[in-house]
């Protein structure tokens, strides 16, 4: 399972408005995962002691090799449930 931790409400709010409202999330990881892979993402809302797990599909990968060029390795995941339910 992939995991993302939000330590503050501000960090979660930013991600929510930029990506979650569109039905997805970028998950930083160095783990090699293929596009179209089915994954589960654990979202830890540390600031309010809540956690959820969402299923989705990898729609984009940033490989670790691009880290030298300033990119953050990881995957973009499109969740199965509608954005309004996230």
C-alpha positions as CSV (number, residue, x, y, z in Angstrom):
1,X,0.0,0.0,0.0
2,X,1.2,3.5,-0.8
3,X,0.9,6.2,1.9
4,X,0.7,9.9,2.2
5,X,0.8,11.8,5.5
6,X,-0.6,15.2,6.1
7,X,0.8,16.7,9.3
8,X,-1.2,19.9,9.1
9,X,-4.6,21.1,8.0
10,X,-2.9,23.6,5.7
11,X,-1.0,20.9,3.9
12,X,-4.1,18.7,3.4
13,X,-6.2,21.8,2.4
14,X,-3.6,22.6,-0.3
15,X,-3.6,19.1,-1.7
16,X,-7.4,18.8,-1.5
17,X,-7.9,21.9,-3.6
18,X,-5.1,21.2,-6.1
19,X,-5.7,17.4,-6.6
20,X,-8.3,15.6,-4.5
21,X,-11.1,17.8,-5.9
22,X,-10.1,16.4,-9.3
23,X,-10.3,12.9,-8.0
24,X,-6.6,12.1,-7.6
25,X,-3.4,12.6,-5.6
26,X,0.3,12.5,-6.2
27,X,2.1,10.0,-4.0
28,X,5.9,10.5,-3.6
29,X,7.6,7.1,-3.8
30,X,10.7,5.6,-5.2
31,X,8.9,2.2,-5.6
32,X,8.6,1.2,-9.3
33,X,4.9,1.1,-10.2
34,X,3.5,0.7,-13.7
35,X,0.9,3.0,-15.2
36,X,-2.5,1.4,-15.1
37,X,-1.7,-0.6,-11.9
38,X,-4.4,-0.8,-9.3
39,X,-3.2,0.5,-5.9
40,X,-4.5,1.4,-2.5
41,X,-3.4,4.7,-0.9
42,X,-3.4,5.2,2.8
43,X,-4.1,8.9,3.6
44,X,-3.0,9.7,7.1
45,X,-4.6,13.0,8.4
46,X,-2.1,13.3,11.3
47,X,-3.4,16.7,12.3
48,X,-6.8,15.3,13.3
49,X,-5.8,11.6,14.0
50,X,-7.9,10.2,11.1
51,X,-6.9,7.9,8.3
52,X,-8.6,6.5,5.2
53,X,-7.6,4.1,2.5
54,X,-8.7,4.7,-1.1
55,X,-8.4,2.4,-4.1
56,X,-7.3,3.8,-7.5
57,X,-5.3,3.5,-10.6
58,X,-1.9,4.8,-11.4
59,X,-2.2,7.3,-14.3
60,X,1.3,8.8,-14.3
61,X,4.8,7.9,-13.0
62,X,7.8,10.1,-12.3
63,X,10.7,7.6,-12.1
64,X,13.6,8.1,-9.6
65,X,16.0,8.8,-12.5
66,X,14.3,12.2,-13.0
67,X,15.2,13.2,-9.4
68,X,18.6,14.5,-10.6
69,X,16.7,17.0,-12.8
70,X,14.7,18.3,-9.8
71,X,11.6,16.1,-10.1
72,X,10.0,14.3,-7.2
73,X,9.7,10.6,-7.8
74,X,6.3,9.2,-7.4
75,X,2.9,8.3,-9.0
76,X,-0.3,10.1,-9.8
77,X,-3.3,8.1,-8.7
78,X,-6.8,8.6,-9.9
79,X,-9.3,7.3,-7.3
80,X,-12.2,5.0,-8.0
81,X,-14.7,7.1,-6.0
82,X,-16.0,10.4,-7.3
83,X,-14.1,13.5,-6.2
84,X,-17.2,14.8,-4.2
85,X,-17.0,11.7,-2.0
86,X,-13.3,12.2,-1.2
